[in-house]
Amino acid sequence: MSNFQELQGEKSTWTLATDEKLFDKLKFMQENVVGSAHLIHNSMSELTRAINAAHTTLYNSINAFNALNFNKFLENVSHQLNKNAIGNR
């Protein structure tokens, strides 16, 4: 489909055929806009899923780090208690 300048040149001799050309151009433009909107919507949905997956991975990593940190804390406390118990004998 060509641009609308072609139709502007025919405005002095507008006919039913010209109306039909205009309708066809508008219909084509509508289909392009709707198709582009669907593409953008699908891309945004994929991006949202990817961001949510990254968010989950990050928080899983943080939780794993916190679990390691807590285990290390317990090991240090246990070691300190054992050291104190042996020293008090």
C-alpha positions, -999 to 999 in steps of 0.1 A, spaced: 0 0 0 13 34 -9 10 65 13 -20 88 15 -4 115 -8 -17 96 -38 -53 100 -24 -47 137 -17 -40 142 -54 -74 128 -62 -94 150 -38 -106 173 -66 -121 143 -84 -132 122 -55 -152 91 -65 -166 60 -50 -135 41 -62 -113 66 -43 -134 60 -12 -127 23 -16 -90 30 -19 -91 50 12 -110 23 30 -84 -3 19 -55 19 31 -72 25 65 -80 -12 69 -43 -21 61 -31 5 85 -55 -8 112 -42 -44 107 -6 -31 110 -14 -13 142 -33 -42 157 -5 -66 147 21 -44 162 2 -40 194 -1 -78 197 37 -81 191 45 -55 217 21 -71 242 37 -105 237 72 -90 240 62 -73 272 48 -106 286 80 -124 277 100 -96 293 79 -98 325 84 -136 327 122 -131 323 123 -104 350 103 -126 373 126 -155 367 156 -133 374 140 -120 405 133 -156 418 169 -166 410 183 -136 428 162 -143 459 171 -180 458 208 -170 458 202 -145 487 184 -172 507 212 -198 500 238 -172 511 218 -165 543 215 -202 550 253 -206 546 258 -175 568 235 -189 595 253 -223 594 287 -206 598 273 -186 627 261 -218 644 295 -235 638 313 -205 654 290 -205 684 293 -243 688 331 -240 685 332 -212 710 310 -231 735 332 -262 731 364 -241 736 349 -225 768 338 -259 781 372 -274 776 389 -243 792 367 -245 823 376 -280 833 
